[in-house]
């Protein structure tokens, strides 16, 4: 059985979230929460909240959290907020605030390697 959790419009850039997601992608979700607790990056907080929510969804469906593995852990780009700042000589300097989406799919079946 698969459990899907999608977290949208997080105010963290996808690049920073992908760096943290690569740390925990091969681990079990319960072990990933422990690893993210001690990670030094600020992007570890929203990722750990999304994983905890996915584990909570599994618990609501009476699935043991210890038997689950990550089937997929995707970090995708979200919307971009376009902002402006005053530049020199009356000009405008544009910058972009990037947002991201997290999609977590947990499975209680063994993932086949090499297939």
N, C-alpha and C positions, 0 to 999 in steps of 0.2 A: 504494500500500500504506500502511496506517496502523499506527502504533506507539502503543500506549496505556501510560501509566504512571500508577499511582494510589498516592499517598503518604497514609497515613491516620494520624490521631491525633497531629498535630503540635502541640506546646505553644506555638503562636503563635495569636493571635486572628485570625479571618478578615478583620476590617476592616483590620488592619495588612498582612496578606498581599495583600489585594486592591489596596492602594495601590501595592505593589511590582510586582504582576502587570500593572497598567495601564501601567507603564513599558515593559515588554518584549513586550506582546501582539502588536504589529504588526511586530516584528523577526524575523529568522531566529534559530533556537535557538543557533547558534554565536555570533552577535552579542549575543544576550541574556545569555549567560554572561559575556561581557566587560563588558557594562553593569552586571550585578549585582555583579561583583567590586568596582566602584568606587562602588556605591550605599551610602549612609550608614546605611540602616535595618538593624536586626538581622534583620528578616524576609527579607532578601535571601539569607541563608545557606541556610535550608532549601529555598527556591525554586530556587536555583542547583544544589543537590544533586539535586533531583528532575529538573531539566532535563538535568543531566549523566547521570543514570541512564537517562532516556529516549533520549538520544543513544547511550549504551552499548548499549541494547537494539537500536537501529537498526543499529549496527555489527555486533552479533552476527548479524543477519539479512542482512549484506552490503549494506546501504543506505548510500550516501554521505551524510554529515551536512550537507554544503553544499547539497544539493538539497532538504532538508526545510524545511517551514514549519509554523507552529502552525495546526492546524485548529481546536483549541479549547484554552483554558487556563482551567480552572474552579477557583475557590476556594470550597469549601462548608463549612458548619458541621459540626463533629464533636460529640463528647460534651461535656458540661459537668461539671466537677468542682465540687461544692458544698462550700465550706469555711466555717468559722466562726472568729470572732475575739472575744475578750472585749470587751464594751462597758461603758459606765458603769453603775453601780448594779446590778451582777450580771447584766446582760443580755447577749444574744448578738447580734453583728453578723454577718450572712451576706454572703459575697461569692462570686462565681462565676469559676472559671478556665476560659476557653473554649479549645477545641481546634478544629482545622480539618483538612480533607482537600484535597489538591491532585490534580486530574485533568488530565493532559496528553495530548493527542492530536496526534501529529505525522503529517504526510502528505507524500509526495513528489510529489503532484499539485498543479497550480495551483488555487488557490481562486478560483472565479468571483466577480467583484464585481457587486453589485446583483442577484444571482439568488437 
